[in-house]
Amino acid sequence: MAFPSTKAARQGRIVELLEEHRIRSQSELAEHLAADGIQVTQATLSRDLVEIGAERMRGPDGVLVYAVRGTELSRGQEATDKLAGLFRDLLVTAEASGNIVMLRTPAGAAQFLASALDHTSIPEAIGTIAGDDTVMVVSRDPHGGEALARKFLDWSA
């Protein structure tokens, strides 16, 4: 994966790394960034962590790791429960093809549902695109659409 060399892209990648991995230190985070071809000084990394709202939090196992306020680690099961509530209220249908899931909602609700999915950080999903009444969710697994669609349908039950 290639990343632009902008501050916004770097900070976006930091957020993704903090959501994908249990990062315990700034040096560990710098190593992950370097593996992506992003070189950063410790001072810049510290500033980025402050600007994105990252803080050290205790994970479920009691180990201190970096997390961004509002991500799954900081919100816990409550975020997933709220998202499931949105699916119960808004999901009309869910269909999958390969790594794509198409969600149908009532008119005007798709962008709201897509935003909730993006902000809850579902690990199986890369991201969403929303129209007026349709959300396209892309699965990280090339064949993961069916499992992701089932997960969404289970939440709507």
C-alpha positions, 0 to 999 in steps of 0.5 A: 500500500502506498501513502502520500507524504502529507501530514494528513496521510501520515496521521491517518495511517497512524490512526489505522495502525493504532486500530489494527495493532496493540502498539505499546510505545512510540518507537514501536509505532515508528517501526510500523510507519517505517515498514510502510515507507513513512519516516518520522522523527520522535518529535513529529510522532509525539506531535501527531499523537497529540493532534489525533487525540491518541492516549495510552489506555489499558487494553482488556489484558491490562497492558498499556497501549496507544488508542485514539479517543473514540475508537473501539478500544476506548469505547469498548462493547458499548460502541458495537452495541450502538452500531447494532442498534443502528443496524436494527433501525436502518438496515433494509437488506445486505447482499455480498459479492466477493469482498463487497457488501451492499447495504440498503437503508431507508432514503437519506440514512445511508451516509449516517450508517456509513459514518457510524461504521467508519467511526466504529472501526470494524476490523473486517472492513477497509471502508465505506462509500455511501449514497442516499439509500445504499452503503457499499462496504469493502471487506479486507478479505477478498472473499469476506463479503458474505461473512461481513453481510451475515454479521450486519444481518445478525446485528439487525435481528 
